[in-house]
Amino acid sequence: MKTNMQRGGYEQKRHIQSFAELTADEKTEIGNTIAIAERALKELKIAETVTLVQEERSKHFHIWIFPNHEWMLEKFGYGLQYLRDINAFAKDNASDADIENVIRTAEEIKKYIEGEDKYD
């Protein structure tokens, strides 16, 4: 696997479904990447806590990092069972200002991660 920030993630040379199928080096690389992304969310004050999800129902390896926000707890409660509802609510109710904020936030995270890459 190699980092490809222009596409926002990794490119695989083979198809896998599970973390268990990764090589030791790939596990280390993914683990380090998750740690950097989580640290970015917390240090940039985007989220105090996150939820990590790795699902095996796809024919591709996916990991989602969901920032937890107070409005999510107030409206839905915490728990994996609410993630689909939270995503649908956010998608259906996002204003243009919300979308612009997400784009700005993604750029902040990208800059943070690019800065981290210089030290690898």
N, C-alpha and C positions, 0 to 999 in steps of 0.2 A: 504494500500500500504506500502511496505517497500523498503528502499534503498538497491540496490544490485549493488555495484560498479564493481564487477567482470563481470557482464553482461552489465555494462554501463548504468544502468537506474533503472527503477522501475519494480516490479512484481505486477500485479493486481490479485486480487482474483475474480474479476467479469469483464465483458466486458462493456465498456462504449464508447460513441462516442464523447462526448462533455465535455468541462470544466464545463458546467452548471450541469452535472450529478454527479460531485464530491461532497463528503461531505464537510462540512466546514473545518474539519481538513485536508482533502486531498488537498483542495484548498490552504490552508496555506502552507502545505508541498511543493506542486508543485511551488507555488509562491516563497517560500524561495529558492528552488533549482534553479529556473530560475534566481533569483537575484544573487546567488552564481556563477552560470555558466557565466552570463553576466559580473559580476565583475572580474572573472578570465580572460576572454577574454580581458578586458580592462586593468587590472593591469599588465598582462603579456605582454602587448603591441602587442597582436595578432590582435586586431581590435579596432578602435575608436568608432564604432557604430555597432549595430546588428539589424537584422530583425527577429521578432518572428512570427511564423505561427502555427496556430492550425487548422487542417482540420478535417471535420466531415464526409468525404466520405468513410472513412475506418470503419470497425466494431470495431476498437480499437482506443483508445485515443492516439494521437501523438502530440507532440510539437516539432517543429524544430527551432533551433537557428542558424541563418545564419550570420556569420561575414561579414561585408561590407568592401571591399577593393577597393582601388583607381582604379585598373585595371578593376574592374566590372563596375564602373561608366564610365570609358573611352570607354570600348567596348560595353556596353549594356545600360547604363543609370541606374538610380535607380527606383525601383518599383517592386511590387510583380509580375507583369506580366513577368519580366525578370528572375525570380529565376530558372525556369525549363531550360531556355537557358544557364544560368550561370553554373548550375550543369552539364549539358550535355557537355558544352565546357571544364570545368575543368576535367571531367572524360575522355573525348576523347583526351585531350592534356597533361595530367599529365605525367611527366617524372619519372624515378625511383627516382631521387633526390627529386622531389616534393612529392612523396609518402613517402619517408623516412622522409621528413620534417613534413608531416602530422602526422606520427606515433610519432615523437619526441614531436610535439606540443600537441598531445593527452595525452602523458605521463606527460607533464608539467601541463596540465589542471587537470588531475587525481590527481597529487600530491597536487595541490592547493586545490582542493575540499576535499581531504582526510584531509588536514590541517584544513579546515573550519569545517569539521564534528566533530573535537575534541572539538569545542567550543559550539556545540549544546546542 
